[in-house]
Amino acid sequence: MDLGPITVRLAVEQDVPAIAAILAGDTVGGHGDTADPAALPDYLKAFRQIAASTSERLYVAERGGEVVATFQTLVTTTLSGRGSSSMIIEAVHTRPDCRGQGIGAQMIRFCLDEAERSGMRLVQLTSNAARKDAHRFYERLGFTASHIGFKIKLK
């Protein structure tokens, strides 16, 4: 059910409960996110840290005044690639009742446009190995599975 156009904008502190609820709806990631109001201070602390950063941005996609999706970007500059900058896209999530409506594609196009305008060398992201539908989605948008990622959980 499409309820109108999507607007992608920087998240504001008032969006944090809606973002937490979207993240809590992720049954694959296993990040321990929750919409419990008791956890709100943890999310607000993280939001404030992101908002204060010069290289990180937290976004929401809004439709009809409601937050329906979220994602985060990080810009990193490395010596490899002759000192070029790259955008990393993280935590791409759409509310379950809004999936399949082109919202994710609009968010990714937004990132690609921002990176291109800023003269970045590449845009990259990681996706949980279990998210096969997401992998097909990213490939349809032009991404290639060119690397293997590794993690160590510390907590």
N, C-alpha and C positions, 0 to 999 in steps of 0.2 A: 504494500500500500504506500504510494508516494504522496506525501503531504506538502509538496512544494519544493522550492529550490534550496540548495545547501549553501551555507556560508561557512568558509573556513576562516577562523580568526585565532589570535593568541588567546590562550586560556586566561581567565582572571580568577582570583581567589574564590569567588562565589561559585565557580564551576567545579570546585574540587569534590564536593559530595557526589555530583553526577558522574564525574570521571571515575571516582572510586567504585561507584556502583557498576559502571561498565567493566572495569577491570575485574571486579568480583565475579562477574558473569562468565569469566574465562574458565572453562572446565579442563583445558588442556595444559595451560602454562604451569600450574602448580606453584604460583608465586605467593599464595597465602593471602591474596587480597580479599577485602571484606567491605561491605557497605555498613557495617556496625558503626554507629555514631561514636562509640568509644575509641575507635581507631582514627577518627578524624584528625586529632593533633599530629599523628605521624604523617598523614598525607599533607597537612598544611605545612609542616616543617620542610618536607621534600619540595612542595610547590614553591615555597619562598626561596629555597636554595636554587632551584631551577630558574626562577624569575630574576634572581640576582646575577646569574651567570651571563657572561658575554658570548658564550659559544653554544648555549643550549636554549631551545625554545619548546614550549609545550603548547599544543594547539587543540582546538575542538572543532568539530563540524556541527553546525547548528541548523536545525530546520524548524520553522514555526516557533521559534523562541525556546526550543528544547535542544539540549546537548545530546546528539545521537552517535557520536564517534569521537575518537581522540587519537593523537599520535604525538611523538616527540622527535625533534631533530637535534643533532649535535654536529657542529662543524669542527673538523680537526685538520690541522696543517702538519705535514710531515716533511722531512728532508727528502724522502723517496718521492719520485715523480717530480724532481727538480723544485721541491719546496711548494708543491701545489696543495690546495685545500680540497677536502672531500666532505660530503654530507652523509651522515649516518642517520637512518630512519629507525626509530625504536617504538615499541609499544603501540603498534597499529591495532586498534580495536574498534569495532562497530557494535552497537547494541544488537543483541540477537534478533529482536523484532524488526530491525532495519536492514538486515543483511540482504544482499542480492539486489540492491536498488541503485548501485553505482556510486555509493558514498565513498567506499574505499578507493575506487579509481580516481575520483575527484581529489581525494586527499593526496594520493601519490602524484598525480599530475601537478598539484600545487607544489609539492616538494621539488619535483623535477624542474618546474618553471623557476622557483626560487634559486635553486642551485645553478641553473644556467645563467640567470640574471647576475648572479654573484661571481661568475667565472670559475666555478669549481670544476675539477678534473673528473670527478665521478660521484655517483650516489650509490650507497650500498646499504644493505640491511641483512639481518639474520632472521630466520624463521625456525621455530621449533620443528624438528625432524618429523614429528607426528602430524603436522598440519599440511597434509597433501593438497587439500583444496586451496590453501593459501599459496602453496608453491605454484600451482597451475595459474592462479590469479596473477602472481608477480611475473611469471613467464609471459603471460598474455600482454602485460604492460611493457615488456622488453627487457626485463632483468634476466640474467643468466646465472645458473648455479655454478660459479667458477671456483669457489673456495670451500674448504671445510672448516667449520668453527669448532673451538674447544672451550670448555668451561670447567671451573672448579667452584663448587658451592662452599662458601666459608662459614655460613651460618645455617 
